[in-house]
């Protein structure tokens, strides 16, 4: 049972890192924009970003939002270093 739960957690974390959907990522790129995670990676020193509450989901209702709850929807919080300084 525990192995299944750990495996499920790894799968959920991979979903969170991938973003809400491939379509959303393609839409950002089509507009000449990077995703939030891509921008963070460009800003911070390699491998220094530590995310907080990666699996957080919104609790909004109305406008069909209760059916769309991707992980880290619109917010990525954490810290890393920029030229060795913690930000």
PDB file of N, CA, C and O in Angstrom:
ATOM      1  N   UNK A   1       0.822  -1.192   0.000  1.00  0.00           N
ATOM      2  CA  UNK A   1       0.000   0.000   0.000  1.00  0.00           C
ATOM      3  C   UNK A   1       0.867   1.257   0.000  1.00  0.00           C
ATOM      4  O   UNK A   1       0.580   2.190  -0.749  1.00  0.00           O
ATOM      5  N   UNK A   2       1.897   1.308   0.801  1.00  0.00           N
ATOM      6  CA  UNK A   2       2.750   2.486   0.876  1.00  0.00           C
ATOM      7  C   UNK A   2       3.458   2.735  -0.446  1.00  0.00           C
ATOM      8  O   UNK A   2       3.595   3.886  -0.861  1.00  0.00           O
ATOM      9  N   UNK A   3       3.910   1.684  -1.115  1.00  0.00           N
ATOM     10  CA  UNK A   3       4.566   1.855  -2.415  1.00  0.00           C
ATOM     11  C   UNK A   3       3.630   2.510  -3.421  1.00  0.00           C
ATOM     12  O   UNK A   3       4.049   3.358  -4.209  1.00  0.00           O
ATOM     13  N   UNK A   4       2.370   2.117  -3.392  1.00  0.00           N
ATOM     14  CA  UNK A   4       1.391   2.709  -4.298  1.00  0.00           C
ATOM     15  C   UNK A   4       1.212   4.193  -3.999  1.00  0.00           C
ATOM     16  O   UNK A   4       1.094   5.005  -4.917  1.00  0.00           O
ATOM     17  N   UNK A   5       1.192   4.542  -2.728  1.00  0.00           N
ATOM     18  CA  UNK A   5       1.025   5.943  -2.338  1.00  0.00           C
ATOM     19  C   UNK A   5       2.235   6.769  -2.745  1.00  0.00           C
ATOM     20  O   UNK A   5       2.080   7.896  -3.215  1.00  0.00           O
ATOM     21  N   UNK A   6       3.423   6.237  -2.574  1.00  0.00           N
ATOM     22  CA  UNK A   6       4.640   6.933  -2.973  1.00  0.00           C
ATOM     23  C   UNK A   6       4.670   7.103  -4.487  1.00  0.00           C
ATOM     24  O   UNK A   6       5.024   8.165  -4.998  1.00  0.00           O
ATOM     25  N   UNK A   7       4.298   6.053  -5.188  1.00  0.00           N
ATOM     26  CA  UNK A   7       4.236   6.112  -6.644  1.00  0.00           C
ATOM     27  C   UNK A   7       3.222   7.159  -7.092  1.00  0.00           C
ATOM     28  O   UNK A   7       3.481   7.915  -8.029  1.00  0.00           O
ATOM     29  N   UNK A   8       2.075   7.207  -6.430  1.00  0.00           N
ATOM     30  CA  UNK A   8       1.045   8.196  -6.750  1.00  0.00           C
ATOM     31  C   UNK A   8       1.561   9.615  -6.486  1.00  0.00           C
ATOM     32  O   UNK A   8       1.304  10.520  -7.279  1.00  0.00           O
ATOM     33  N   UNK A   9       2.279   9.815  -5.391  1.00  0.00           N
ATOM     34  CA  UNK A   9       2.839  11.124  -5.075  1.00  0.00           C
ATOM     35  C   UNK A   9       3.838  11.565  -6.139  1.00  0.00           C
ATOM     36  O   UNK A   9       3.832  12.729  -6.539  1.00  0.00           O
ATOM     37  N   UNK A  10       4.689  10.666  -6.600  1.00  0.00           N
ATOM     38  CA  UNK A  10       5.641  10.997  -7.667  1.00  0.00           C
ATOM     39  C   UNK A  10       4.904  11.398  -8.946  1.00  0.00           C
ATOM     40  O   UNK A  10       5.316  12.322  -9.649  1.00  0.00           O
ATOM     41  N   UNK A  11       3.824  10.700  -9.233  1.00  0.00           N
ATOM     42  CA  UNK A  11       3.028  10.997 -10.425  1.00  0.00           C
ATOM     43  C   UNK A  11       2.367  12.381 -10.309  1.00  0.00           C
ATOM     44  O   UNK A  11       2.350  13.144 -11.275  1.00  0.00           O
ATOM     45  N   UNK A  12       1.834  12.694  -9.149  1.00  0.00           N
ATOM     46  CA  UNK A  12       1.194  13.996  -8.928  1.00  0.00           C
ATOM     47  C   UNK A  12       2.222  15.116  -9.019  1.00  0.00           C
ATOM     48  O   UNK A  12       1.942  16.161  -9.606  1.00  0.00           O
ATOM     49  N   UNK A  13       3.397  14.918  -8.454  1.00  0.00           N
ATOM     50  CA  UNK A  13       4.453  15.941  -8.535  1.00  0.00           C
ATOM     51  C   UNK A  13       4.876  16.168  -9.986  1.00  0.00           C
ATOM     52  O   UNK A  13       5.138  17.303 -10.385  1.00  0.00           O
ATOM     53  N   UNK A  14       4.944  15.108 -10.766  1.00  0.00           N
ATOM     54  CA  UNK A  14       5.291  15.246 -12.189  1.00  0.00           C
ATOM     55  C   UNK A  14       4.229  16.057 -12.914  1.00  0.00           C
ATOM     56  O   UNK A  14       4.553  16.871 -13.779  1.00  0.00           O
ATOM     57  N   UNK A  15       2.953  15.840 -12.568  1.00  0.00           N
ATOM     58  CA  UNK A  15       1.869  16.619 -13.159  1.00  0.00           C
ATOM     59  C   UNK A  15       2.013  18.100 -12.802  1.00  0.00           C
ATOM     60  O   UNK A  15       1.823  18.971 -13.651  1.00  0.00           O
ATOM     61  N   UNK A  16       2.346  18.375 -11.552  1.00  0.00           N
ATOM     62  CA  UNK A  16       2.510  19.759 -11.102  1.00  0.00           C
ATOM     63  C   UNK A  16       3.651  20.442 -11.850  1.00  0.00           C
ATOM     64  O   UNK A  16       3.527  21.601 -12.245  1.00  0.00           O
ATOM     65  N   UNK A  17       4.752  19.736 -12.046  1.00  0.00           N
ATOM     66  CA  UNK A  17       5.896  20.306 -12.766  1.00  0.00           C
ATOM     67  C   UNK A  17       5.591  20.526 -14.241  1.00  0.00           C
ATOM     68  O   UNK A  17       6.123  21.449 -14.858  1.00  0.00           O
ATOM     69  N   UNK A  18       4.738  19.682 -14.804  1.00  0.00           N
ATOM     70  CA  UNK A  18       4.404  19.793 -16.221  1.00  0.00           C
ATOM     71  C   UNK A  18       3.509  20.997 -16.511  1.00  0.00           C
ATOM     72  O   UNK A  18       3.468  21.484 -17.641  1.00  0.00           O
ATOM     73  N   UNK A  19       2.799  21.473 -15.503  1.00  0.00           N
ATOM     74  CA  UNK A  19       1.896  22.603 -15.705  1.00  0.00           C
ATOM     75  C   UNK A  19       0.475  22.135 -15.915  1.00  0.00           C
ATOM     76  O   UNK A  19       0.203  20.934 -15.940  1.00  0.00           O
ATOM     77  N   UNK A  20      -0.440  23.095 -16.067  1.00  0.00           N
ATOM     78  CA  UNK A  20      -1.850  22.736 -16.142  1.00  0.00           C
ATOM     79  C   UNK A  20      -2.182  21.811 -17.327  1.00  0.00           C
ATOM     80  O   UNK A  20      -2.976  20.882 -17.182  1.00  0.00           O
ATOM     81  N   UNK A  21      -1.578  22.063 -18.489  1.00  0.00           N
ATOM     82  CA  UNK A  21      -1.813  21.193 -19.649  1.00  0.00           C
ATOM     83  C   UNK A  21      -0.828  21.547 -20.755  1.00  0.00           C
ATOM     84  O   UNK A  21      -0.247  22.633 -20.762  1.00  0.00           O
ATOM     85  N   UNK A  22      -0.648  20.627 -21.681  1.00  0.00           N
ATOM     86  CA  UNK A  22       0.202  20.901 -22.835  1.00  0.00           C
ATOM     87  C   UNK A  22      -0.376  22.048 -23.653  1.00  0.00           C
ATOM     88  O   UNK A  22       0.360  22.870 -24.199  1.00  0.00           O
ATOM     89  N   UNK A  23      -1.701  22.092 -23.730  1.00  0.00           N
ATOM     90  CA  UNK A  23      -2.373  23.150 -24.477  1.00  0.00           C
ATOM     91  C   UNK A  23      -2.058  24.523 -23.879  1.00  0.00           C
ATOM     92  O   UNK A  23      -1.821  25.477 -24.621  1.00  0.00           O
ATOM     93  N   UNK A  24      -2.052  24.634 -22.552  1.00  0.00           N
ATOM     94  CA  UNK A  24      -1.748  25.903 -21.891  1.00  0.00           C
ATOM     95  C   UNK A  24      -0.302  26.321 -22.160  1.00  0.00           C
ATOM     96  O   UNK A  24      -0.027  27.497 -22.398  1.00  0.00           O
ATOM     97  N   UNK A  25       0.616  25.359 -22.121  1.00  0.00           N
ATOM     98  CA  UNK A  25       2.022  25.650 -22.399  1.00  0.00           C
ATOM     99  C   UNK A  25       2.202  26.097 -23.838  1.00  0.00           C
ATOM    100  O   UNK A  25       2.902  27.073 -24.108  1.00  0.00           O
ATOM    101  N   UNK A  26       1.572  25.384 -24.761  1.00  0.00           N
ATOM    102  CA  UNK A  26       1.656  25.756 -26.181  1.00  0.00           C
ATOM    103  C   UNK A  26       1.075  27.147 -26.419  1.00  0.00           C
ATOM    104  O   UNK A  26       1.599  27.910 -27.230  1.00  0.00           O
ATOM    105  N   UNK A  27       0.002  27.473 -25.719  1.00  0.00           N
ATOM    106  CA  UNK A  27      -0.621  28.792 -25.836  1.00  0.00           C
ATOM    107  C   UNK A  27       0.344  29.890 -25.382  1.00  0.00           C
ATOM    108  O   UNK A  27       0.463  30.925 -26.038  1.00  0.00           O
ATOM    109  N   UNK A  28       1.023  29.667 -24.272  1.00  0.00           N
ATOM    110  CA  UNK A  28       2.015  30.640 -23.786  1.00  0.00           C
ATOM    111  C   UNK A  28       3.131  30.824 -24.816  1.00  0.00           C
ATOM    112  O   UNK A  28       3.508  31.949 -25.143  1.00  0.00           O
ATOM    113  N   UNK A  29       3.645  29.724 -25.312  1.00  0.00           N
ATOM    114  CA  UNK A  29       4.743  29.774 -26.278  1.00  0.00           C
ATOM    115  C   UNK A  29       4.305  30.444 -27.576  1.00  0.00           C
ATOM    116  O   UNK A  29       5.088  31.167 -28.192  1.00  0.00           O
ATOM    117  N   UNK A  30       3.061  30.211 -27.999  1.00  0.00           N
ATOM    118  CA  UNK A  30       2.543  30.827 -29.226  1.00  0.00           C
ATOM    119  C   UNK A  30       2.473  32.348 -29.101  1.00  0.00           C
ATOM    120  O   UNK A  30       2.569  33.065 -30.097  1.00  0.00           O
ATOM    121  N   UNK A  31       2.307  32.831 -27.875  1.00  0.00           N
ATOM    122  CA  UNK A  31       2.266  34.272 -27.617  1.00  0.00           C
ATOM    123  C   UNK A  31       3.667  34.859 -27.415  1.00  0.00           C
ATOM    124  O   UNK A  31       3.823  36.049 -27.142  1.00  0.00           O
ATOM    125  N   UNK A  32       4.674  34.004 -27.553  1.00  0.00           N
ATOM    126  CA  UNK A  32       6.048  34.455 -27.339  1.00  0.00           C
ATOM    127  C   UNK A  32       6.418  34.561 -25.867  1.00  0.00           C
ATOM    128  O   UNK A  32       7.381  35.239 -25.508  1.00  0.00           O
ATOM    129  N   UNK A  33       5.654  33.891 -25.022  1.00  0.00           N
ATOM    130  CA  UNK A  33       5.884  33.934 -23.572  1.00  0.00           C
ATOM    131  C   UNK A  33       6.433  32.605 -23.083  1.00  0.00           C
ATOM    132  O   UNK A  33       6.260  31.569 -23.724  1.00  0.00           O
ATOM    133  N   UNK A  34       7.093  32.654 -21.945  1.00  0.00           N
ATOM    134  CA  UNK A  34       7.545  31.448 -21.272  1.00  0.00           C
ATOM    135  C   UNK A  34       6.564  31.118 -20.154  1.00  0.00           C
ATOM    136  O   UNK A  34       5.825  31.988 -19.694  1.00  0.00           O
ATOM    137  N   UNK A  35       6.559  29.865 -19.719  1.00  0.00           N
ATOM    138  CA  UNK A  35       5.740  29.503 -18.564  1.00  0.00           C
ATOM    139  C   UNK A  35       6.400  30.067 -17.310  1.00  0.00           C
ATOM    140  O   UNK A  35       7.566  30.463 -17.333  1.00  0.00           O
ATOM    141  N   UNK A  36       5.650  30.098 -16.227  1.00  0.00           N
ATOM    142  CA  UNK A  36       6.204  30.604 -14.965  1.00  0.00           C
ATOM    143  C   UNK A  36       7.436  29.805 -14.545  1.00  0.00           C
ATOM    144  O   UNK A  36       8.428  30.383 -14.102  1.00  0.00           O
ATOM    145  N   UNK A  37       7.378  28.504 -14.679  1.00  0.00           N
ATOM    146  CA  UNK A  37       8.536  27.670 -14.293  1.00  0.00           C
ATOM    147  C   UNK A  37       9.742  27.950 -15.185  1.00  0.00           C
ATOM    148  O   UNK A  37      10.877  27.969 -14.708  1.00  0.00           O
ATOM    149  N   UNK A  38       9.504  28.165 -16.469  1.00  0.00           N
ATOM    150  CA  UNK A  38      10.613  28.491 -17.374  1.00  0.00           C
ATOM    151  C   UNK A  38      11.255  29.824 -16.985  1.00  0.00           C
ATOM    152  O   UNK A  38      12.478  29.960 -17.025  1.00  0.00           O
ATOM    153  N   UNK A  39      10.436  30.801 -16.609  1.00  0.00           N
ATOM    154  CA  UNK A  39      10.972  32.106 -16.190  1.00  0.00           C
ATOM    155  C   UNK A  39      11.760  31.989 -14.901  1.00  0.00           C
ATOM    156  O   UNK A  39      12.810  32.613 -14.753  1.00  0.00           O
ATOM    157  N   UNK A  40      11.258  31.190 -13.962  1.00  0.00           N
ATOM    158  CA  UNK A  40      11.979  30.984 -12.699  1.00  0.00           C
ATOM    159  C   UNK A  40      13.341  30.360 -12.970  1.00  0.00           C
ATOM    160  O   UNK A  40      14.347  30.795 -12.410  1.00  0.00           O
ATOM    161  N   UNK A  41      13.378  29.346 -13.824  1.00  0.00           N
ATOM    162  CA  UNK A  41      14.642  28.671 -14.133  1.00  0.00           C
ATOM    163  C   UNK A  41      15.651  29.620 -14.774  1.00  0.00           C
ATOM    164  O   UNK A  41      16.853  29.490 -14.546  1.00  0.00           O
ATOM    165  N   UNK A  42      15.173  30.572 -15.573  1.00  0.00           N
ATOM    166  CA  UNK A  42      16.080  31.549 -16.169  1.00  0.00           C
ATOM    167  C   UNK A  42      16.609  32.536 -15.142  1.00  0.00           C
ATOM    168  O   UNK A  42      17.732  33.025 -15.265  1.00  0.00           O
ATOM    169  N   UNK A  43      15.798  32.829 -14.126  1.00  0.00           N
ATOM    170  CA  UNK A  43      16.172  33.817 -13.113  1.00  0.00           C
ATOM    171  C   UNK A  43      17.158  33.282 -12.087  1.00  0.00           C
ATOM    172  O   UNK A  43      18.178  33.917 -11.817  1.00  0.00           O
ATOM    173  N   UNK A  44      16.868  32.134 -11.520  1.00  0.00           N
ATOM    174  CA  UNK A  44      17.666  31.631 -10.395  1.00  0.00           C
ATOM    175  C   UNK A  44      18.881  30.832 -10.865  1.00  0.00           C
ATOM    176  O   UNK A  44      18.948  30.368 -12.003  1.00  0.00           O
ATOM    177  N   UNK A  45      19.827  30.690  -9.955  1.00  0.00           N
ATOM    178  CA  UNK A  45      20.998  29.855 -10.221  1.00  0.00           C
ATOM    179  C   UNK A  45      20.555  28.409 -10.446  1.00  0.00           C
ATOM    180  O   UNK A  45      19.583  27.953  -9.843  1.00  0.00           O
ATOM    181  N   UNK A  46      21.265  27.698 -11.309  1.00  0.00           N
ATOM    182  CA  UNK A  46      20.921  26.313 -11.646  1.00  0.00           C
ATOM    183  C   UNK A  46      20.727  25.453 -10.401  1.00  0.00           C
ATOM    184  O   UNK A  46      21.588  25.396  -9.522  1.00  0.00           O
ATOM    185  N   UNK A  47      19.573  24.787 -10.348  1.00  0.00           N
ATOM    186  CA  UNK A  47      19.294  23.827  -9.281  1.00  0.00           C
ATOM    187  C   UNK A  47      19.041  24.423  -7.909  1.00  0.00           C
ATOM    188  O   UNK A  47      18.959  23.680  -6.931  1.00  0.00           O
ATOM    189  N   UNK A  48      18.913  25.742  -7.804  1.00  0.00           N
ATOM    190  CA  UNK A  48      18.771  26.341  -6.479  1.00  0.00           C
ATOM    191  C   UNK A  48      17.322  26.562  -6.043  1.00  0.00           C
ATOM    192  O   UNK A  48      17.080  26.803  -4.861  1.00  0.00           O
ATOM    193  N   UNK A  49      16.359  26.489  -6.950  1.00  0.00           N
ATOM    194  CA  UNK A  49      14.981  26.803  -6.588  1.00  0.00           C
ATOM    195  C   UNK A  49      14.361  25.699  -5.743  1.00  0.00           C
ATOM    196  O   UNK A  49      14.412  24.522  -6.101  1.00  0.00           O
ATOM    197  N   UNK A  50      13.773  26.096  -4.614  1.00  0.00           N
ATOM    198  CA  UNK A  50      13.075  25.175  -3.717  1.00  0.00           C
ATOM    199  C   UNK A  50      11.635  25.648  -3.604  1.00  0.00           C
ATOM    200  O   UNK A  50      11.363  26.730  -3.085  1.00  0.00           O
ATOM    201  N   UNK A  51      10.736  24.840  -4.085  1.00  0.00           N
ATOM    202  CA  UNK A  51       9.331  25.224  -4.121  1.00  0.00           C
ATOM    203  C   UNK A  51       8.623  24.895  -2.812  1.00  0.00           C
ATOM    204  O   UNK A  51       8.924  23.900  -2.153  1.00  0.00           O
ATOM    205  N   UNK A  52       7.673  25.759  -2.453  1.00  0.00           N
ATOM    206  CA  UNK A  52       6.861  25.574  -1.260  1.00  0.00           C
ATOM    207  C   UNK A  52       5.430  25.296  -1.704  1.00  0.00           C
ATOM    208  O   UNK A  52       4.910  25.981  -2.584  1.00  0.00           O
ATOM    209  N   UNK A  53       4.800  24.312  -1.109  1.00  0.00           N
ATOM    210  CA  UNK A  53       3.409  23.953  -1.375  1.00  0.00           C
ATOM    211  C   UNK A  53       3.129  23.710  -2.863  1.00  0.00           C
ATOM    212  O   UNK A  53       2.201  24.272  -3.443  1.00  0.00           O
ATOM    213  N   UNK A  54       3.945  22.872  -3.442  1.00  0.00           N
ATOM    214  CA  UNK A  54       3.838  22.562  -4.861  1.00  0.00           C
ATOM    215  C   UNK A  54       2.467  21.988  -5.239  1.00  0.00           C
ATOM    216  O   UNK A  54       2.014  22.176  -6.368  1.00  0.00           O
ATOM    217  N   UNK A  55       1.822  21.310  -4.338  1.00  0.00           N
ATOM    218  CA  UNK A  55       0.572  20.632  -4.666  1.00  0.00           C
ATOM    219  C   UNK A  55      -0.665  21.429  -4.262  1.00  0.00           C
ATOM    220  O   UNK A  55      -1.767  20.882  -4.224  1.00  0.00           O
ATOM    221  N   UNK A  56      -0.497  22.688  -3.967  1.00  0.00           N
ATOM    222  CA  UNK A  56      -1.620  23.559  -3.579  1.00  0.00           C
ATOM    223  C   UNK A  56      -2.583  23.720  -4.758  1.00  0.00           C
ATOM    224  O   UNK A  56      -2.154  23.812  -5.908  1.00  0.00           O
ATOM    225  N   UNK A  57      -3.875  23.753  -4.465  1.00  0.00           N
ATOM    226  CA  UNK A  57      -4.906  23.967  -5.482  1.00  0.00           C
ATOM    227  C   UNK A  57      -5.830  25.086  -5.037  1.00  0.00           C
ATOM    228  O   UNK A  57      -6.004  25.320  -3.841  1.00  0.00           O
ATOM    229  N   UNK A  58      -6.419  25.771  -5.999  1.00  0.00           N
ATOM    230  CA  UNK A  58      -7.349  26.842  -5.654  1.00  0.00           C
ATOM    231  C   UNK A  58      -8.650  26.254  -5.115  1.00  0.00           C
ATOM    232  O   UNK A  58      -8.949  25.078  -5.323  1.00  0.00           O
ATOM    233  N   UNK A  59      -9.421  27.098  -4.417  1.00  0.00           N
ATOM    234  CA  UNK A  59     -10.713  26.666  -3.876  1.00  0.00           C
ATOM    235  C   UNK A  59     -11.858  27.494  -4.451  1.00  0.00           C
ATOM    236  O   UNK A  59     -12.939  27.560  -3.865  1.00  0.00           O
ATOM    237  N   UNK A  60     -11.623  28.114  -5.581  1.00  0.00           N
ATOM    238  CA  UNK A  60     -12.624  28.982  -6.197  1.00  0.00           C
ATOM    239  C   UNK A  60     -13.806  28.177  -6.734  1.00  0.00           C
ATOM    240  O   UNK A  60     -13.663  27.031  -7.160  1.00  0.00           O
ATOM    241  N   UNK A  61     -14.963  28.807  -6.700  1.00  0.00           N
ATOM    242  CA  UNK A  61     -16.154  28.197  -7.273  1.00  0.00           C
ATOM    243  C   UNK A  61     -16.794  29.209  -8.221  1.00  0.00           C
ATOM    244  O   UNK A  61     -16.512  30.406  -8.155  1.00  0.00           O
ATOM    245  N   UNK A  62     -17.642  28.720  -9.084  1.00  0.00           N
ATOM    246  CA  UNK A  62     -18.287  29.578 -10.063  1.00  0.00           C
ATOM    247  C   UNK A  62     -17.500  29.583 -11.357  1.00  0.00           C
ATOM    248  O   UNK A  62     -16.303  29.292 -11.371  1.00  0.00           O
ATOM    249  N   UNK A  63     -18.175  29.913 -12.439  1.00  0.00           N
ATOM    250  CA  UNK A  63     -17.573  29.983 -13.771  1.00  0.00           C
ATOM    251  C   UNK A  63     -16.917  28.665 -14.178  1.00  0.00           C
ATOM    252  O   UNK A  63     -16.044  28.652 -15.047  1.00  0.00           O
ATOM    253  N   UNK A  64     -17.328  27.558 -13.560  1.00  0.00           N
ATOM    254  CA  UNK A  64     -16.778  26.249 -13.892  1.00  0.00           C
ATOM    255  C   UNK A  64     -15.413  25.965 -13.280  1.00  0.00           C
ATOM    256  O   UNK A  64     -14.789  24.951 -13.593  1.00  0.00           O
ATOM    257  N   UNK A  65     -14.947  26.854 -12.410  1.00  0.00           N
ATOM    258  CA  UNK A  65     -13.614  26.674 -11.827  1.00  0.00           C
ATOM    259  C   UNK A  65     -13.521  25.478 -10.894  1.00  0.00           C
ATOM    260  O   UNK A  65     -12.439  24.920 -10.713  1.00  0.00           O
ATOM    261  N   UNK A  66     -14.644  25.076 -10.297  1.00  0.00           N
ATOM    262  CA  UNK A  66     -14.593  23.936  -9.383  1.00  0.00           C
ATOM    263  C   UNK A  66     -14.216  22.648 -10.108  1.00  0.00           C
ATOM    264  O   UNK A  66     -13.783  21.689  -9.469  1.00  0.00           O
ATOM    265  N   UNK A  67     -14.373  22.611 -11.425  1.00  0.00           N
ATOM    266  CA  UNK A  67     -14.028  21.421 -12.211  1.00  0.00           C
ATOM    267  C   UNK A  67     -12.594  21.467 -12.737  1.00  0.00           C
ATOM    268  O   UNK A  67     -12.078  20.462 -13.226  1.00  0.00           O
ATOM    269  N   UNK A  68     -11.952  22.627 -12.637  1.00  0.00           N
ATOM    270  CA  UNK A  68     -10.579  22.787 -13.141  1.00  0.00           C
ATOM    271  C   UNK A  68      -9.669  23.167 -11.985  1.00  0.00           C
ATOM    272  O   UNK A  68      -9.633  24.323 -11.563  1.00  0.00           O
ATOM    273  N   UNK A  69      -8.938  22.192 -11.478  1.00  0.00           N
ATOM    274  CA  UNK A  69      -8.064  22.444 -10.340  1.00  0.00           C
ATOM    275  C   UNK A  69      -6.669  21.870 -10.575  1.00  0.00           C
ATOM    276  O   UNK A  69      -6.266  20.927  -9.895  1.00  0.00           O
ATOM    277  N   UNK A  70      -5.928  22.432 -11.534  1.00  0.00           N
ATOM    278  CA  UNK A  70      -4.558  21.921 -11.724  1.00  0.00           C
ATOM    279  C   UNK A  70      -3.683  22.292 -10.533  1.00  0.00           C
ATOM    280  O   UNK A  70      -3.946  23.277  -9.842  1.00  0.00           O
ATOM    281  N   UNK A  71      -2.661  21.511 -10.304  1.00  0.00           N
ATOM    282  CA  UNK A  71      -1.722  21.820  -9.219  1.00  0.00           C
ATOM    283  C   UNK A  71      -0.966  23.098  -9.555  1.00  0.00           C
ATOM    284  O   UNK A  71      -0.683  23.373 -10.721  1.00  0.00           O
ATOM    285  N   UNK A  72      -0.644  23.868  -8.535  1.00  0.00           N
ATOM    286  CA  UNK A  72       0.063  25.152  -8.640  1.00  0.00           C
ATOM    287  C   UNK A  72      -0.577  26.062  -9.671  1.00  0.00           C
ATOM    288  O   UNK A  72       0.121  26.728 -10.436  1.00  0.00           O
ATOM    289  N   UNK A  73      -1.883  26.093  -9.693  1.00  0.00           N
ATOM    290  CA  UNK A  73      -2.628  26.887 -10.662  1.00  0.00           C
ATOM    291  C   UNK A  73      -2.375  28.378 -10.477  1.00  0.00           C
ATOM    292  O   UNK A  73      -2.956  29.015  -9.598  1.00  0.00           O
ATOM    293  N   UNK A  74      -1.511  28.919 -11.306  1.00  0.00           N
ATOM    294  CA  UNK A  74      -1.273  30.354 -11.313  1.00  0.00           C
ATOM    295  C   UNK A  74      -0.286  30.865 -10.282  1.00  0.00           C
ATOM    296  O   UNK A  74       0.116  32.027 -10.351  1.00  0.00           O
ATOM    297  N   UNK A  75       0.116  30.043  -9.333  1.00  0.00           N
ATOM    298  CA  UNK A  75       1.025  30.510  -8.290  1.00  0.00           C
ATOM    299  C   UNK A  75       2.130  29.483  -8.065  1.00  0.00           C
ATOM    300  O   UNK A  75       1.865  28.302  -7.841  1.00  0.00           O
ATOM    301  N   UNK A  76       3.356  29.949  -8.129  1.00  0.00           N
ATOM    302  CA  UNK A  76       4.499  29.107  -7.786  1.00  0.00           C
ATOM    303  C   UNK A  76       5.283  29.884  -6.752  1.00  0.00           C
ATOM    304  O   UNK A  76       5.726  31.001  -7.018  1.00  0.00           O
ATOM    305  N   UNK A  77       5.460  29.308  -5.581  1.00  0.00           N
ATOM    306  CA  UNK A  77       6.113  30.002  -4.481  1.00  0.00           C
ATOM    307  C   UNK A  77       7.340  29.216  -4.042  1.00  0.00           C
ATOM    308  O   UNK A  77       7.312  27.987  -3.993  1.00  0.00           O
ATOM    309  N   UNK A  78       8.408  29.921  -3.726  1.00  0.00           N
ATOM    310  CA  UNK A  78       9.598  29.253  -3.242  1.00  0.00           C
ATOM    311  C   UNK A  78      10.748  30.226  -3.126  1.00  0.00           C
ATOM    312  O   UNK A  78      10.561  31.442  -3.157  1.00  0.00           O
ATOM    313  N   UNK A  79      11.936  29.677  -2.993  1.00  0.00           N
ATOM    314  CA  UNK A  79      13.139  30.494  -2.920  1.00  0.00           C
ATOM    315  C   UNK A  79      14.257  29.821  -3.678  1.00  0.00           C
ATOM    316  O   UNK A  79      14.229  28.617  -3.934  1.00  0.00           O
ATOM    317  N   UNK A  80      15.227  30.612  -4.025  1.00  0.00           N
ATOM    318  CA  UNK A  80      16.412  30.104  -4.713  1.00  0.00           C
ATOM    319  C   UNK A  80      17.508  31.128  -4.551  1.00  0.00           C
ATOM    320  O   UNK A  80      17.428  32.008  -3.693  1.00  0.00           O
ATOM    321  N   UNK A  81      18.533  31.015  -5.374  1.00  0.00           N
ATOM    322  CA  UNK A  81      19.602  32.004  -5.315  1.00  0.00           C
ATOM    323  C   UNK A  81      19.781  32.636  -6.687  1.00  0.00           C
ATOM    324  O   UNK A  81      19.587  31.994  -7.719  1.00  0.00           O
ATOM    325  N   UNK A  82      20.150  33.895  -6.671  1.00  0.00           N
ATOM    326  CA  UNK A  82      20.504  34.632  -7.872  1.00  0.00           C
ATOM    327  C   UNK A  82      21.895  35.163  -7.622  1.00  0.00           C
ATOM    328  O   UNK A  82      22.110  35.984  -6.730  1.00  0.00           O
ATOM    329  N   UNK A  83      22.841  34.687  -8.416  1.00  0.00           N
ATOM    330  CA  UNK A  83      24.257  35.023  -8.228  1.00  0.00           C
ATOM    331  C   UNK A  83      24.676  34.784  -6.778  1.00  0.00           C
ATOM    332  O   UNK A  83      25.398  35.583  -6.181  1.00  0.00           O
ATOM    333  N   UNK A  84      24.201  33.654  -6.225  1.00  0.00           N
ATOM    334  CA  UNK A  84      24.592  33.233  -4.887  1.00  0.00           C
ATOM    335  C   UNK A  84      23.817  33.853  -3.747  1.00  0.00           C
ATOM    336  O   UNK A  84      24.010  33.466  -2.594  1.00  0.00           O
ATOM    337  N   UNK A  85      22.949  34.803  -4.033  1.00  0.00           N
ATOM    338  CA  UNK A  85      22.156  35.447  -2.973  1.00  0.00           C
ATOM    339  C   UNK A  85      20.758  34.849  -2.930  1.00  0.00           C
ATOM    340  O   UNK A  85      20.120  34.659  -3.966  1.00  0.00           O
ATOM    341  N   UNK A  86      20.295  34.557  -1.735  1.00  0.00           N
ATOM    342  CA  UNK A  86      18.968  33.975  -1.578  1.00  0.00           C
ATOM    343  C   UNK A  86      17.885  34.990  -1.895  1.00  0.00           C
ATOM    344  O   UNK A  86      17.897  36.119  -1.406  1.00  0.00           O
ATOM    345  N   UNK A  87      16.941  34.550  -2.737  1.00  0.00           N
ATOM    346  CA  UNK A  87      15.791  35.402  -3.105  1.00  0.00           C
ATOM    347  C   UNK A  87      14.505  34.623  -2.935  1.00  0.00           C
ATOM    348  O   UNK A  87      13.424  35.153  -3.190  1.00  0.00           O
TER     349      UNK A  87
END
